[in-house]
Amino acid sequence: MGKVLVVDDDEALRRLMHLELDATHEIIDSGEPDLGLALALEHKPDAILLDLRMPKYSGYELLQTFTSFSALK
């Protein structure tokens, strides 16, 4: 079972990802980009689903931050 990290400020979308993927993947989610980064470093997911428009960080900015850590490349 692969791990998927969902980082999205929309709680309904995060719940939908759980409904769709829970049977086949371990889902880790956060509505806060900062926490999403911490969760990615802690859990080292196989895939990360990012919202592109979030407060504080865009998904693009968060992606750049993720790729700056060798553990997340």
All heavy atoms as a GROMACS GRO file, in nm:
protein
  573
    1MET      N    1   0.086  -0.118   0.000
    1MET     CA    2   0.000   0.000   0.000
    1MET      C    3   0.090   0.124   0.000
    1MET      O    4   0.172   0.143   0.089
    1MET     CB    5  -0.090  -0.004   0.124
    1MET     CG    6  -0.182   0.116   0.134
    1MET     SD    7  -0.292   0.117   0.277
    1MET     CE    8  -0.406  -0.010   0.236
    2GLY      N    9   0.075   0.208  -0.100
    2GLY     CA   10   0.154   0.329  -0.110
    2GLY      C   11   0.098   0.441  -0.024
    2GLY      O   12  -0.019   0.440   0.014
    3LYS      N   13   0.184   0.536   0.008
    3LYS     CA   14   0.143   0.653   0.087
    3LYS      C   15   0.122   0.771  -0.005
    3LYS      O   16   0.203   0.796  -0.094
    3LYS     CB   17   0.252   0.693   0.186
    3LYS     CG   18   0.271   0.600   0.299
    3LYS     CD   19   0.379   0.655   0.391
    3LYS     CE   20   0.426   0.550   0.487
    3LYS     NZ   21   0.536   0.600   0.570
    4VAL      N   22   0.014   0.844   0.019
    4VAL     CA   23  -0.016   0.965  -0.057
    4VAL      C   24  -0.038   1.079   0.041
    4VAL      O   25  -0.116   1.066   0.135
    4VAL     CB   26  -0.142   0.947  -0.146
    4VAL    CG1   27  -0.176   1.076  -0.218
    4VAL    CG2   28  -0.121   0.833  -0.246
    5LEU      N   29   0.033   1.188   0.019
    5LEU     CA   30   0.013   1.309   0.098
    5LEU      C   31  -0.074   1.405   0.017
    5LEU      O   32  -0.044   1.433  -0.099
    5LEU     CB   33   0.147   1.375   0.130
    5LEU     CG   34   0.142   1.513   0.195
    5LEU    CD1   35   0.074   1.507   0.332
    5LEU    CD2   36   0.281   1.572   0.207
    6VAL      N   37  -0.182   1.452   0.079
    6VAL     CA   38  -0.271   1.550   0.016
    6VAL      C   39  -0.257   1.681   0.093
    6VAL      O   40  -0.281   1.684   0.214
    6VAL     CB   41  -0.418   1.502   0.018
    6VAL    CG1   42  -0.509   1.607  -0.044
    6VAL    CG2   43  -0.432   1.368  -0.053
    7VAL      N   44  -0.217   1.787   0.024
    7VAL     CA   45  -0.206   1.919   0.086
    7VAL      C   46  -0.302   2.011   0.012
    7VAL      O   47  -0.279   2.048  -0.103
    7VAL     CB   48  -0.062   1.974   0.079
    7VAL    CG1   49  -0.054   2.108   0.150
    7VAL    CG2   50   0.038   1.875   0.139
    8ASP      N   51  -0.411   2.044   0.080
    8ASP     CA   52  -0.516   2.126   0.019
    8ASP      C   53  -0.591   2.197   0.130
    8ASP      O   54  -0.625   2.135   0.231
    8ASP     CB   55  -0.612   2.036  -0.060
    8ASP     CG   56  -0.700   2.115  -0.155
    8ASP    OD1   57  -0.760   2.216  -0.111
    8ASP    OD2   58  -0.710   2.076  -0.272
    9ASP      N   59  -0.618   2.325   0.113
    9ASP     CA   60  -0.689   2.401   0.216
    9ASP      C   61  -0.840   2.374   0.215
    9ASP      O   62  -0.910   2.415   0.306
    9ASP     CB   63  -0.661   2.551   0.204
    9ASP     CG   64  -0.702   2.609   0.071
    9ASP    OD1   65  -0.694   2.538  -0.031
    9ASP    OD2   66  -0.742   2.726   0.068
   10ASP      N   67  -0.889   2.300   0.117
   10ASP     CA   68  -1.031   2.266   0.107
   10ASP      C   69  -1.056   2.131   0.175
   10ASP      O   70  -1.018   2.026   0.122
   10ASP     CB   71  -1.071   2.261  -0.040
   10ASP     CG   72  -1.218   2.237  -0.063
   10ASP    OD1   73  -1.288   2.192   0.031
   10ASP    OD2   74  -1.264   2.262  -0.175
   11GLU      N   75  -1.120   2.136   0.290
   11GLU     CA   76  -1.143   2.014   0.368
   11GLU      C   77  -1.229   1.913   0.291
   11GLU      O   78  -1.206   1.791   0.298
   11GLU     CB   79  -1.210   2.047   0.501
   11GLU     CG   80  -1.226   1.927   0.590
   11GLU     CD   81  -1.289   1.960   0.723
   11GLU    OE1   82  -1.296   2.078   0.760
   11GLU    OE2   83  -1.333   1.865   0.790
   12ALA      N   84  -1.326   1.960   0.216
   12ALA     CA   85  -1.413   1.870   0.139
   12ALA      C   86  -1.332   1.791   0.036
   12ALA      O   87  -1.356   1.672   0.015
   12ALA     CB   88  -1.524   1.949   0.071
   13LEU      N   89  -1.237   1.855  -0.027
   13LEU     CA   90  -1.154   1.786  -0.126
   13LEU      C   91  -1.064   1.683  -0.058
   13LEU      O   92  -1.046   1.573  -0.111
   13LEU     CB   93  -1.070   1.887  -0.205
   13LEU     CG   94  -0.997   1.827  -0.324
   13LEU    CD1   95  -1.096   1.775  -0.428
   13LEU    CD2   96  -0.906   1.928  -0.387
   14ARG      N   97  -1.012   1.716   0.060
   14ARG     CA   98  -0.931   1.619   0.133
   14ARG      C   99  -1.015   1.496   0.171
   14ARG      O  100  -0.969   1.383   0.160
   14ARG     CB  101  -0.866   1.682   0.257
   14ARG     CG  102  -0.761   1.786   0.222
   14ARG     CD  103  -0.674   1.825   0.340
   14ARG     NE  104  -0.741   1.843   0.465
   14ARG     CZ  105  -0.791   1.958   0.510
   14ARG    NH1  106  -0.784   2.068   0.435
   14ARG    NH2  107  -0.848   1.965   0.630
   15ARG      N  108  -1.138   1.520   0.214
   15ARG     CA  109  -1.228   1.407   0.247
   15ARG      C  110  -1.256   1.322   0.123
   15ARG      O  111  -1.260   1.199   0.129
   15ARG     CB  112  -1.358   1.459   0.307
   15ARG     CG  113  -1.346   1.498   0.451
   15ARG     CD  114  -1.483   1.516   0.515
   15ARG     NE  115  -1.570   1.600   0.436
   15ARG     CZ  116  -1.612   1.721   0.469
   15ARG    NH1  117  -1.578   1.773   0.585
   15ARG    NH2  118  -1.690   1.790   0.390
   16LEU      N  119  -1.276   1.388   0.010
   16LEU     CA  120  -1.299   1.316  -0.115
   16LEU      C  121  -1.180   1.228  -0.151
   16LEU      O  122  -1.196   1.114  -0.194
   16LEU     CB  123  -1.329   1.415  -0.228
   16LEU     CG  124  -1.352   1.354  -0.366
   16LEU    CD1  125  -1.474   1.263  -0.367
   16LEU    CD2  126  -1.364   1.462  -0.471
   17MET      N  127  -1.059   1.280  -0.133
   17MET     CA  128  -0.939   1.200  -0.160
   17MET      C  129  -0.935   1.076  -0.070
   17MET      O  130  -0.898   0.968  -0.115
   17MET     CB  131  -0.812   1.283  -0.141
   17MET     CG  132  -0.793   1.393  -0.244
   17MET     SD  133  -0.773   1.330  -0.411
   17MET     CE  134  -0.929   1.378  -0.482
   18HIS      N  135  -0.976   1.092   0.056
   18HIS     CA  136  -0.983   0.976   0.146
   18HIS      C  137  -1.083   0.874   0.093
   18HIS      O  138  -1.054   0.754   0.089
   18HIS     CB  139  -1.022   1.019   0.288
   18HIS     CG  140  -0.907   1.064   0.371
   18HIS    ND1  141  -0.826   0.976   0.438
   18HIS    CD2  142  -0.859   1.187   0.398
   18HIS    CE1  143  -0.734   1.043   0.504
   18HIS    NE2  144  -0.751   1.172   0.480
   19LEU      N  145  -1.202   0.921   0.053
   19LEU     CA  146  -1.305   0.831   0.003
   19LEU      C  147  -1.257   0.754  -0.120
   19LEU      O  148  -1.284   0.634  -0.134
   19LEU     CB  149  -1.432   0.908  -0.031
   19LEU     CG  150  -1.514   0.958   0.086
   19LEU    CD1  151  -1.626   1.049   0.037
   19LEU    CD2  152  -1.571   0.841   0.165
   20GLU      N  153  -1.188   0.823  -0.208
   20GLU     CA  154  -1.146   0.761  -0.334
   20GLU      C  155  -1.023   0.671  -0.319
   20GLU      O  156  -1.010   0.572  -0.391
   20GLU     CB  157  -1.117   0.870  -0.439
   20GLU     CG  158  -1.238   0.945  -0.485
   20GLU     CD  159  -1.335   0.857  -0.561
   20GLU    OE1  160  -1.291   0.770  -0.638
   20GLU    OE2  161  -1.457   0.876  -0.544
   21LEU      N  162  -0.934   0.705  -0.227
   21LEU     CA  163  -0.804   0.637  -0.224
   21LEU      C  164  -0.777   0.551  -0.102
   21LEU      O  165  -0.680   0.475  -0.101
   21LEU     CB  166  -0.692   0.742  -0.237
   21LEU     CG  167  -0.693   0.826  -0.363
   21LEU    CD1  168  -0.588   0.936  -0.355
   21LEU    CD2  169  -0.670   0.739  -0.485
   22ASP      N  170  -0.858   0.561   0.002
   22ASP     CA  171  -0.832   0.486   0.126
   22ASP      C  172  -0.820   0.336   0.106
   22ASP      O  173  -0.744   0.270   0.176
   22ASP     CB  174  -0.940   0.513   0.231
   22ASP     CG  175  -0.901   0.621   0.330
   22ASP    OD1  176  -0.782   0.656   0.338
   22ASP    OD2  177  -0.991   0.670   0.400
   23ALA      N  178  -0.894   0.280   0.014
   23ALA     CA  179  -0.892   0.134  -0.005
   23ALA      C  180  -0.758   0.085  -0.059
   23ALA      O  181  -0.719  -0.029  -0.035
   23ALA     CB  182  -1.005   0.092  -0.098
   24THR      N  183  -0.687   0.170  -0.130
   24THR     CA  184  -0.564   0.126  -0.196
   24THR      C  185  -0.439   0.198  -0.150
   24THR      O  186  -0.328   0.157  -0.186
   24THR     CB  187  -0.577   0.144  -0.348
   24THR    OG1  188  -0.607   0.280  -0.376
   24THR    CG2  189  -0.685   0.054  -0.405
   25HIS      N  190  -0.455   0.306  -0.071
   25HIS     CA  191  -0.339   0.385  -0.030
   25HIS      C  192  -0.355   0.433   0.114
   25HIS      O  193  -0.467   0.451   0.162
   25HIS     CB  194  -0.324   0.511  -0.119
   25HIS     CG  195  -0.296   0.479  -0.261
   25HIS    ND1  196  -0.395   0.446  -0.351
   25HIS    CD2  197  -0.180   0.475  -0.329
   25HIS    CE1  198  -0.340   0.424  -0.468
   25HIS    NE2  199  -0.210   0.440  -0.458
   26GLU      N  200  -0.243   0.455   0.178
   26GLU     CA  201  -0.245   0.522   0.308
   26GLU      C  202  -0.247   0.672   0.278
   26GLU      O  203  -0.157   0.723   0.210
   26GLU     CB  204  -0.120   0.487   0.388
   26GLU     CG  205  -0.111   0.558   0.521
   26GLU     CD  206   0.017   0.529   0.595
   26GLU    OE1  207   0.091   0.437   0.556
   26GLU    OE2  208   0.044   0.600   0.692
   27ILE      N  209  -0.348   0.743   0.326
   27ILE     CA  210  -0.363   0.885   0.298
   27ILE      C  211  -0.323   0.966   0.420
   27ILE      O  212  -0.370   0.942   0.530
   27ILE     CB  213  -0.510   0.920   0.261
   27ILE    CG1  214  -0.559   0.831   0.147
   27ILE    CG2  215  -0.523   1.068   0.226
   27ILE    CD1  216  -0.481   0.844   0.020
   28ILE      N  217  -0.236   1.062   0.397
   28ILE     CA  218  -0.196   1.159   0.498
   28ILE      C  219  -0.237   1.293   0.442
   28ILE      O  220  -0.213   1.321   0.324
   28ILE     CB  221  -0.043   1.155   0.519
   28ILE    CG1  222   0.002   1.013   0.553
   28ILE    CG2  223   0.000   1.254   0.626
   28ILE    CD1  224   0.143   0.984   0.514
   29ASP      N  225  -0.302   1.378   0.522
   29ASP     CA  226  -0.348   1.504   0.465
   29ASP      C  227  -0.327   1.621   0.560
   29ASP      O  228  -0.313   1.603   0.680
   29ASP     CB  229  -0.494   1.496   0.422
   29ASP     CG  230  -0.589   1.492   0.537
   29ASP    OD1  231  -0.625   1.599   0.588
   29ASP    OD2  232  -0.630   1.381   0.577
   30SER      N  233  -0.322   1.738   0.500
   30SER     CA  234  -0.309   1.862   0.575
   30SER      C  235  -0.374   1.974   0.497
   30SER      O  236  -0.369   1.977   0.374
   30SER     CB  237  -0.162   1.895   0.597
   30SER     OG  238  -0.149   2.022   0.656
   31GLY      N  239  -0.433   2.068   0.570
   31GLY     CA  240  -0.488   2.188   0.509
   31GLY      C  241  -0.390   2.303   0.515
   31GLY      O  242  -0.415   2.410   0.460
   32GLU      N  243  -0.277   2.282   0.582
   32GLU     CA  244  -0.174   2.386   0.599
   32GLU      C  245  -0.046   2.347   0.526
   32GLU      O  246   0.009   2.240   0.550
   32GLU     CB  247  -0.142   2.403   0.748
   32GLU     CG  248  -0.256   2.456   0.830
   32GLU     CD  249  -0.288   2.600   0.795
   32GLU    OE1  250  -0.196   2.677   0.765
   32GLU    OE2  251  -0.408   2.634   0.797
   33PRO      N  252   0.003   2.432   0.437
   33PRO     CA  253   0.126   2.400   0.364
   33PRO      C  254   0.245   2.373   0.455
   33PRO      O  255   0.323   2.281   0.428
   33PRO     CB  256   0.150   2.526   0.278
   33PRO     CG  257   0.015   2.587   0.263
   33PRO     CD  258  -0.058   2.557   0.391
   34ASP      N  259   0.259   2.449   0.565
   34ASP     CA  260   0.372   2.427   0.656
   34ASP      C  261   0.367   2.286   0.716
   34ASP      O  262   0.469   2.217   0.723
   34ASP     CB  263   0.373   2.530   0.768
   34ASP     CG  264   0.396   2.671   0.718
   34ASP    OD1  265   0.455   2.687   0.610
   34ASP    OD2  266   0.354   2.766   0.787
   35LEU      N  267   0.250   2.246   0.759
   35LEU     CA  268   0.234   2.112   0.815
   35LEU      C  269   0.253   2.007   0.707
   35LEU      O  270   0.309   1.900   0.732
   35LEU     CB  271   0.097   2.098   0.881
   35LEU     CG  272   0.067   1.963   0.945
   35LEU    CD1  273   0.171   1.926   1.050
   35LEU    CD2  274  -0.073   1.963   1.005
   36GLY      N  275   0.209   2.037   0.586
   36GLY     CA  276   0.229   1.945   0.474
   36GLY      C  277   0.376   1.915   0.452
   36GLY      O  278   0.415   1.800   0.427
   37LEU      N  279   0.459   2.016   0.462
   37LEU     CA  280   0.603   1.997   0.446
   37LEU      C  281   0.657   1.908   0.557
   37LEU      O  282   0.733   1.814   0.531
   37LEU     CB  283   0.675   2.132   0.446
   37LEU     CG  284   0.827   2.127   0.437
   37LEU    CD1  285   0.873   2.056   0.312
   37LEU    CD2  286   0.884   2.268   0.443
   38ALA      N  287   0.616   1.933   0.680
   38ALA     CA  288   0.661   1.851   0.793
   38ALA      C  289   0.615   1.706   0.776
   38ALA      O  290   0.692   1.612   0.801
   38ALA     CB  291   0.609   1.909   0.924
   39LEU      N  292   0.491   1.686   0.731
   39LEU     CA  293   0.440   1.551   0.710
   39LEU      C  294   0.515   1.479   0.598
   39LEU      O  295   0.541   1.359   0.607
   39LEU     CB  296   0.290   1.555   0.678
   39LEU     CG  297   0.199   1.594   0.794
   39LEU    CD1  298   0.056   1.618   0.744
   39LEU    CD2  299   0.202   1.488   0.903
   40ALA      N  300   0.550   1.552   0.494
   40ALA     CA  301   0.626   1.492   0.384
   40ALA      C  302   0.762   1.445   0.432
   40ALA      O  303   0.807   1.335   0.397
   40ALA     CB  304   0.641   1.592   0.269
   41LEU      N  305   0.828   1.526   0.513
   41LEU     CA  306   0.959   1.487   0.564
   41LEU      C  307   0.949   1.369   0.661
   41LEU      O  308   1.036   1.283   0.664
   41LEU     CB  309   1.026   1.606   0.633
   41LEU     CG  310   1.070   1.718   0.539
   41LEU    CD1  311   1.110   1.842   0.617
   41LEU    CD2  312   1.185   1.671   0.450
   42GLU      N  313   0.843   1.366   0.738
   42GLU     CA  314   0.824   1.259   0.836
   42GLU      C  315   0.785   1.126   0.770
   42GLU      O  316   0.840   1.021   0.802
   42GLU     CB  317   0.717   1.298   0.936
   42GLU     CG  318   0.686   1.192   1.039
   42GLU     CD  319   0.574   1.231   1.134
   42GLU    OE1  320   0.536   1.351   1.138
   42GLU    OE2  321   0.523   1.142   1.203
   43HIS      N  322   0.689   1.130   0.677
   43HIS     CA  323   0.632   1.007   0.622
   43HIS      C  324   0.691   0.963   0.489
   43HIS      O  325   0.669   0.850   0.447
   43HIS     CB  326   0.480   1.022   0.606
   43HIS     CG  327   0.409   1.038   0.736
   43HIS    ND1  328   0.378   0.932   0.817
   43HIS    CD2  329   0.364   1.149   0.801
   43HIS    CE1  330   0.316   0.975   0.926
   43HIS    NE2  331   0.306   1.107   0.918
   44LYS      N  332   0.761   1.052   0.419
   44LYS     CA  333   0.819   1.024   0.288
   44LYS      C  334   0.719   0.952   0.196
   44LYS      O  335   0.735   0.835   0.162
   44LYS     CB  336   0.947   0.943   0.305
   44LYS     CG  337   1.053   1.021   0.379
   44LYS     CD  338   1.179   0.944   0.397
   44LYS     CE  339   1.283   1.022   0.472
   44LYS     NZ  340   1.246   1.075   0.600
   45PRO      N  341   0.614   1.023   0.156
   45PRO     CA  342   0.508   0.961   0.075
   45PRO      C  343   0.557   0.924  -0.065
   45PRO      O  344   0.656   0.977  -0.116
   45PRO     CB  345   0.402   1.070   0.067
   45PRO     CG  346   0.478   1.197   0.083
   45PRO     CD  347   0.589   1.165   0.178
   46ASP      N  348   0.484   0.831  -0.126
   46ASP     CA  349   0.514   0.790  -0.264
   46ASP      C  350   0.464   0.893  -0.364
   46ASP      O  351   0.518   0.903  -0.475
   46ASP     CB  352   0.449   0.654  -0.292
   46ASP     CG  353   0.503   0.546  -0.200
   46ASP    OD1  354   0.626   0.528  -0.196
   46ASP    OD2  355   0.422   0.483  -0.129
   47ALA      N  356   0.360   0.966  -0.327
   47ALA     CA  357   0.303   1.070  -0.414
   47ALA      C  358   0.250   1.184  -0.327
   47ALA      O  359   0.210   1.162  -0.213
   47ALA     CB  360   0.191   1.013  -0.499
   48ILE      N  361   0.252   1.305  -0.383
   48ILE     CA  362   0.201   1.423  -0.314
   48ILE      C  363   0.104   1.494  -0.408
   48ILE      O  364   0.139   1.526  -0.521
   48ILE     CB  365   0.315   1.519  -0.273
   48ILE    CG1  366   0.414   1.448  -0.181
   48ILE    CG2  367   0.258   1.644  -0.206
   48ILE    CD1  368   0.540   1.530  -0.149
   49LEU      N  369  -0.018   1.516  -0.360
   49LEU     CA  370  -0.118   1.591  -0.435
   49LEU      C  371  -0.129   1.729  -0.373
   49LEU      O  372  -0.160   1.742  -0.254
   49LEU     CB  373  -0.254   1.520  -0.430
   49LEU     CG  374  -0.257   1.377  -0.483
   49LEU    CD1  375  -0.396   1.316  -0.462
   49LEU    CD2  376  -0.219   1.373  -0.629
   50LEU      N  377  -0.103   1.832  -0.452
   50LEU     CA  378  -0.100   1.970  -0.402
   50LEU      C  379  -0.208   2.056  -0.465
   50LEU      O  380  -0.230   2.051  -0.586
   50LEU     CB  381   0.035   2.036  -0.436
   50LEU     CG  382   0.160   1.981  -0.373
   50LEU    CD1  383   0.282   2.049  -0.433
   50LEU    CD2  384   0.156   2.002  -0.223
   51ASP      N  385  -0.270   2.137  -0.381
   51ASP     CA  386  -0.358   2.243  -0.430
   51ASP      C  387  -0.266   2.353  -0.483
   51ASP      O  388  -0.167   2.388  -0.419
   51ASP     CB  389  -0.442   2.296  -0.313
   51ASP     CG  390  -0.541   2.403  -0.353
   51ASP    OD1  391  -0.546   2.440  -0.473
   51ASP    OD2  392  -0.613   2.450  -0.264
   52LEU      N  393  -0.296   2.407  -0.597
   52LEU     CA  394  -0.210   2.512  -0.654
   52LEU      C  395  -0.235   2.648  -0.592
   52LEU      O  396  -0.147   2.733  -0.592
   52LEU     CB  397  -0.229   2.519  -0.805
   52LEU     CG  398  -0.184   2.395  -0.881
   52LEU    CD1  399  -0.208   2.414  -1.030
   52LEU    CD2  400  -0.040   2.363  -0.853
   53ARG      N  401  -0.354   2.671  -0.537
   53ARG     CA  402  -0.388   2.802  -0.479
   53ARG      C  403  -0.425   2.784  -0.332
   53ARG      O  404  -0.534   2.740  -0.300
   53ARG     CB  405  -0.505   2.864  -0.554
   53ARG     CG  406  -0.470   2.898  -0.695
   53ARG     CD  407  -0.584   2.968  -0.762
   53ARG     NE  408  -0.551   2.988  -0.902
   53ARG     CZ  409  -0.638   3.018  -0.993
   53ARG    NH1  410  -0.764   3.034  -0.961
   53ARG    NH2  411  -0.601   3.035  -1.117
   54MET      N  412  -0.331   2.818  -0.247
   54MET     CA  413  -0.352   2.811  -0.103
   54MET      C  414  -0.303   2.940  -0.039
   54MET      O  415  -0.216   3.007  -0.095
   54MET     CB  416  -0.276   2.693  -0.041
   54MET     CG  417  -0.324   2.558  -0.083
   54MET     SD  418  -0.233   2.425  -0.004
   54MET     CE  419  -0.078   2.430  -0.095
   55PRO      N  420  -0.354   2.973   0.078
   55PRO     CA  421  -0.300   3.090   0.150
   55PRO      C  422  -0.155   3.063   0.190
   55PRO      O  423  -0.118   2.949   0.212
   55PRO     CB  424  -0.389   3.100   0.274
   55PRO     CG  425  -0.504   3.011   0.252
   55PRO     CD  426  -0.467   2.913   0.146
   56LYS      N  427  -0.077   3.164   0.198
   56LYS     CA  428   0.065   3.160   0.236
   56LYS      C  429   0.155   3.109   0.124
   56LYS      O  430   0.248   3.176   0.088
   56LYS     CB  431   0.090   3.076   0.362
   56LYS     CG  432   0.023   3.126   0.486
   56LYS     CD  433   0.063   3.039   0.603
   56LYS     CE  434  -0.024   3.066   0.723
   56LYS     NZ  435   0.003   2.974   0.831
   57TYR      N  436   0.130   2.990   0.073
   57TYR     CA  437   0.213   2.931  -0.033
   57TYR      C  438   0.124   2.884  -0.147
   57TYR      O  439   0.016   2.832  -0.124
   57TYR     CB  440   0.286   2.806   0.017
   57TYR     CG  441   0.386   2.828   0.126
   57TYR    CD1  442   0.356   2.798   0.257
   57TYR    CD2  443   0.513   2.876   0.097
   57TYR    CE1  444   0.449   2.816   0.358
   57TYR    CE2  445   0.606   2.895   0.196
   57TYR     CZ  446   0.574   2.864   0.326
   57TYR     OH  447   0.667   2.882   0.425
   58SER      N  448   0.174   2.895  -0.267
   58SER     CA  449   0.105   2.830  -0.377
   58SER      C  450   0.157   2.687  -0.384
   58SER      O  451   0.262   2.654  -0.327
   58SER     CB  452   0.132   2.901  -0.509
   58SER     OG  453   0.263   2.875  -0.554
   59GLY      N  454   0.087   2.601  -0.452
   59GLY     CA  455   0.134   2.464  -0.471
   59GLY      C  456   0.268   2.461  -0.541
   59GLY      O  457   0.352   2.377  -0.513
   60TYR      N  458   0.290   2.556  -0.632
   60TYR     CA  459   0.418   2.562  -0.704
   60TYR      C  460   0.533   2.594  -0.607
   60TYR      O  461   0.639   2.533  -0.613
   60TYR     CB  462   0.413   2.668  -0.814
   60TYR     CG  463   0.316   2.636  -0.924
   60TYR    CD1  464   0.204   2.716  -0.944
   60TYR    CD2  465   0.336   2.528  -1.009
   60TYR    CE1  466   0.114   2.688  -1.046
   60TYR    CE2  467   0.247   2.499  -1.111
   60TYR     CZ  468   0.136   2.579  -1.129
   60TYR     OH  469   0.047   2.551  -1.229
   61GLU      N  470   0.510   2.690  -0.518
   61GLU     CA  471   0.613   2.726  -0.420
   61GLU      C  472   0.642   2.609  -0.326
   61GLU      O  473   0.757   2.581  -0.293
   61GLU     CB  474   0.570   2.848  -0.338
   61GLU     CG  475   0.565   2.975  -0.418
   61GLU     CD  476   0.495   3.087  -0.342
   61GLU    OE1  477   0.397   3.061  -0.268
   61GLU    OE2  478   0.540   3.202  -0.358
   62LEU      N  479   0.537   2.542  -0.284
   62LEU     CA  480   0.554   2.428  -0.195
   62LEU      C  481   0.629   2.316  -0.266
   62LEU      O  482   0.716   2.251  -0.208
   62LEU     CB  483   0.418   2.380  -0.145
   62LEU     CG  484   0.417   2.286  -0.027
   62LEU    CD1  485   0.495   2.342   0.092
   62LEU    CD2  486   0.275   2.254   0.015
   63LEU      N  487   0.599   2.294  -0.393
   63LEU     CA  488   0.669   2.193  -0.471
   63LEU      C  489   0.818   2.224  -0.479
   63LEU      O  490   0.903   2.136  -0.463
   63LEU     CB  491   0.610   2.182  -0.612
   63LEU     CG  492   0.680   2.086  -0.706
   63LEU    CD1  493   0.675   1.943  -0.653
   63LEU    CD2  494   0.616   2.093  -0.844
   64GLN      N  495   0.852   2.349  -0.501
   64GLN     CA  496   0.994   2.389  -0.504
   64GLN      C  497   1.061   2.361  -0.370
   64GLN      O  498   1.175   2.316  -0.365
   64GLN     CB  499   1.008   2.536  -0.540
   64GLN     CG  500   0.978   2.565  -0.684
   64GLN     CD  501   0.986   2.713  -0.716
   64GLN    OE1  502   0.964   2.797  -0.630
   64GLN    NE2  503   1.016   2.744  -0.840
   65THR      N  504   0.990   2.386  -0.261
   65THR     CA  505   1.044   2.359  -0.129
   65THR      C  506   1.064   2.209  -0.110
   65THR      O  507   1.166   2.165  -0.060
   65THR     CB  508   0.952   2.415  -0.019
   65THR    OG1  509   0.932   2.554  -0.042
   65THR    CG2  510   1.010   2.393   0.118
   66PHE      N  511   0.964   2.128  -0.152
   66PHE     CA  512   0.976   1.983  -0.140
   66PHE      C  513   1.101   1.933  -0.213
   66PHE      O  514   1.175   1.852  -0.161
   66PHE     CB  515   0.854   1.913  -0.199
   66PHE     CG  516   0.730   1.916  -0.114
   66PHE    CD1  517   0.605   1.910  -0.174
   66PHE    CD2  518   0.736   1.923   0.024
   66PHE    CE1  519   0.489   1.910  -0.098
   66PHE    CE2  520   0.620   1.924   0.101
   66PHE     CZ  521   0.498   1.918   0.040
   67THR      N  522   1.120   1.981  -0.334
   67THR     CA  523   1.232   1.929  -0.414
   67THR      C  524   1.368   1.978  -0.367
   67THR      O  525   1.470   1.925  -0.406
   67THR     CB  526   1.213   1.963  -0.564
   67THR    OG1  527   1.202   2.104  -0.580
   67THR    CG2  528   1.090   1.894  -0.619
   68SER      N  529   1.369   2.080  -0.279
   68SER     CA  530   1.498   2.124  -0.226
   68SER      C  531   1.550   2.028  -0.118
   68SER      O  532   1.668   2.035  -0.082
   68SER     CB  533   1.486   2.266  -0.169
   68SER     OG  534   1.408   2.268  -0.052
   69PHE      N  535   1.466   1.940  -0.068
   69PHE     CA  536   1.507   1.839   0.030
   69PHE      C  537   1.539   1.709  -0.043
   69PHE      O  538   1.453   1.655  -0.112
   69PHE     CB  539   1.396   1.814   0.134
   69PHE     CG  540   1.373   1.928   0.227
   69PHE    CD1  541   1.279   2.025   0.198
   69PHE    CD2  542   1.447   1.941   0.344
   69PHE    CE1  543   1.257   2.132   0.285
   69PHE    CE2  544   1.426   2.045   0.430
   69PHE     CZ  545   1.332   2.141   0.401
   70SER      N  546   1.660   1.660  -0.028
   70SER     CA  547   1.699   1.538  -0.100
   70SER      C  548   1.612   1.419  -0.062
   70SER      O  549   1.590   1.329  -0.144
   70SER     CB  550   1.846   1.506  -0.074
   70SER     OG  551   1.869   1.482   0.063
   71ALA      N  552   1.559   1.416   0.060
   71ALA     CA  553   1.474   1.304   0.104
   71ALA      C  554   1.342   1.301   0.029
   71ALA      O  555   1.274   1.198   0.029
   71ALA     CB  556   1.450   1.315   0.254
   72LEU      N  557   1.303   1.411  -0.036
   72LEU     CA  558   1.173   1.417  -0.103
   72LEU      C  559   1.183   1.420  -0.255
   72LEU      O  560   1.082   1.434  -0.322
   72LEU     CB  561   1.097   1.542  -0.056
   72LEU     CG  562   1.064   1.546   0.093
   72LEU    CD1  563   0.997   1.678   0.128
   72LEU    CD2  564   0.975   1.430   0.132
   73LYS      N  565   1.300   1.406  -0.310
   73LYS     CA  566   1.313   1.413  -0.457
   73LYS      C  567   1.255   1.293  -0.524
   73LYS      O  568   1.254   1.185  -0.476
   73LYS     CB  569   1.459   1.430  -0.496
   73LYS     CG  570   1.507   1.569  -0.466
   73LYS     CD  571   1.643   1.592  -0.523
   73LYS     CE  572   1.681   1.736  -0.494
   73LYS     NZ  573   1.805   1.774  -0.546
   0.00000   0.00000   0.00000
